[in-house]
Amino acid sequence: MRGHRRMRRALFAITGLAASTTALVVLKAAPDTSTVAQEVPAPATSGAGEPTTATEPTAEPAEATATATPRPRASRSAEPGRRTASPPAGRTGPSSDASKKPPAARRSTAAPQPSVRRVVGPVVGNEFGNVQVAISLEGARIVDAEALELPERTAQSDQRSSQVDDRYSGTAGLVVQRQSADLDTVSGATATSESYQRSLQAAIDRAR
């Protein structure tokens, strides 16, 4: 019994010695709280008396800056103080589409000129010779008459043919004035006048 008691006392003594040694080591290793408290810097004050806190800039991730969409550059407009954003590269606005369109064809306002056509009548003969008449028309209107052939056998026939031609033909003759073959017979040149009217009427009929 005594031996067991001695062993317990020795064990308690060893345990207490070890605990005291551990506590001493912990106390020596702990930092001096008073020293740490003195080393903390006091917050800086601004001119207005309010404390200011310094904030560290946060660095943006490299991937976010690399893939960020470029902002359109501001171009100066005609009005001072205003800026309009120019479209990004590779994009075209409505002005570029409009510039590709071909220019509208110009329309002529001048009225088209009517075409003049020429119609030739048949040859009509009489005892003095042959008569043939041609007319020029703009649309349905006769604008000129021409004797292509008239009797010229004798001096008297030539004189009568000239009278008929002067009376009927030309841009101011009876044919243009009356727009028909209903003409007055030239005195002294009945046969030539009738032959002229027959060839003229055939030319008018062909023109219709």
ZAMARGU-4260 file (C-alpha; in steps of 0.2 Angstrom, whole numbers, plus 5000, padded with zeros to 4 digits):
<rodrens>
0) 5000/5000/5000 | 5014/5012/5004 | 5023/5008/4988 | 5007/5012/4978 | 5005/5029/4987
5) 5023/5033/4983 | 5021/5029/4965 | 5006/5040/4964 | 5014/5055/4972 | 5029/5053/4960
10) 5017/5053/4945 | 5008/5068/4951 | 5024/5077/4954 | 5030/5073/4936 | 5014/5078/4929
15) 5014/5095/4938 | 5032/5099/4933 | 5027/5096/4915 | 5012/5107/4916 | 5022/5121/4924
20) 5035/5120/4910 | 5023/5120/4896 | 5014/5136/4903 | 5031/5145/4905 | 5035/5141/4887
25) 5018/5147/4881 | 5020/5164/4891 | 5037/5167/4883 | 5031/5163/4865 | 5016/5175/4866
30) 5018/5192/4858 | 5017/5207/4869 | 5000/5214/4866 | 5005/5231/4872 | 5019/5232/4859
35) 5008/5227/4845 | 4995/5239/4850 | 5008/5253/4850 | 5014/5249/4832 | 4996/5251/4824
40) 4997/5267/4815 | 4983/5280/4819 | 4971/5284/4805 | 4975/5299/4794 | 4964/5314/4796
45) 4959/5326/4781 | 4958/5345/4782 | 4940/5344/4787 | 4943/5333/4802 | 4935/5317/4795
50) 4946/5302/4794 | 4950/5295/4777 | 4953/5278/4773 | 4965/5272/4759 | 4958/5260/4747
55) 4969/5249/4737 | 4965/5248/4718 | 4958/5231/4713 | 4966/5224/4698 | 4954/5218/4684
60) 4957/5201/4678 | 4968/5200/4662 | 4954/5190/4653 | 4941/5203/4656 | 4951/5217/4649
65) 4957/5207/4634 | 4939/5202/4629 | 4931/5219/4633 | 4922/5227/4618 | 4931/5243/4612
70) 4920/5258/4615 | 4916/5269/4599 | 4927/5284/4597 | 4917/5301/4599 | 4918/5312/4583
75) 4915/5330/4583 | 4899/5335/4575 | 4895/5352/4567 | 4887/5359/4583 | 4900/5364/4596
80) 4899/5355/4613 | 4891/5339/4605 | 4899/5323/4600 | 4892/5309/4591 | 4898/5291/4592
85) 4906/5284/4576 | 4902/5266/4572 | 4915/5253/4576 | 4927/5247/4563 | 4919/5234/4551
90) 4901/5241/4552 | 4894/5252/4539 | 4880/5264/4542 | 4865/5268/4531 | 4875/5282/4522
95) 4887/5268/4515 | 4872/5258/4509 | 4865/5273/4501 | 4882/5277/4492 | 4881/5260/4484
100) 4865/5263/4475 | 4866/5268/4457 | 4861/5286/4453 | 4843/5288/4446 | 4842/5290/4427
105) 4838/5307/4421 | 4821/5309/4412 | 4821/5320/4397 | 4807/5333/4398 | 4808/5338/4379
110) 4793/5332/4369 | 4797/5319/4356 | 4798/5326/4338 | 4785/5319/4326 | 4793/5309/4312
115) 4790/5315/4294 | 4785/5302/4281 | 4784/5303/4262 | 4771/5295/4252 | 4772/5294/4233
120) 4756/5293/4222 | 4755/5284/4205 | 4759/5291/4188 | 4743/5298/4179 | 4745/5301/4160
125) 4735/5313/4149 | 4736/5319/4131 | 4750/5331/4136 | 4761/5319/4146 | 4762/5311/4164
130) 4759/5318/4181 | 4765/5311/4198 | 4763/5318/4215 | 4772/5315/4232 | 4766/5321/4249
135) 4775/5323/4266 | 4765/5320/4282 | 4768/5323/4300 | 4756/5311/4308 | 4740/5313/4298
140) 4744/5331/4292 | 4751/5335/4275 | 4765/5347/4277 | 4772/5347/4259 | 4767/5342/4241
145) 4779/5340/4227 | 4776/5336/4208 | 4788/5323/4203 | 4783/5323/4185 | 4773/5335/4174
150) 4770/5337/4155 | 4784/5346/4146 | 4782/5342/4128 | 4780/5359/4122 | 4782/5377/4128
155) 4764/5379/4131 | 4763/5362/4141 | 4778/5367/4151 | 4769/5384/4155 | 4753/5376/4160
160) 4763/5363/4171 | 4772/5377/4180 | 4755/5386/4184 | 4748/5370/4191 | 4764/5366/4201
165) 4765/5384/4208 | 4746/5383/4213 | 4746/5366/4221 | 4763/5361/4227 | 4774/5367/4241
170) 4772/5370/4260 | 4760/5385/4257 | 4751/5378/4242 | 4732/5373/4241 | 4736/5354/4245
175) 4743/5360/4262 | 4730/5373/4265 | 4715/5361/4261 | 4723/5345/4267 | 4714/5336/4253
180) 4713/5333/4234 | 4698/5344/4232 | 4707/5358/4222 | 4702/5372/4211 | 4706/5368/4193
185) 4719/5380/4185 | 4712/5389/4170 | 4719/5383/4154 | 4727/5368/4162 | 4712/5357/4165
190) 4720/5340/4160 | 4736/5343/4170 | 4725/5349/4185 | 4714/5333/4184 | 4729/5322/4183
195) 4738/5331/4198 | 4722/5328/4208 | 4721/5310/4204 | 4739/5306/4209 | 4737/5316/4224
200) 4721/5307/4230 | 4730/5290/4228 | 4744/5296/4238 | 4732/5302/4252 | 4723/5285/4252
205) 4740/5276/4253 | 4745/5287/4268 | 4729/5282/4278
</rodrens>
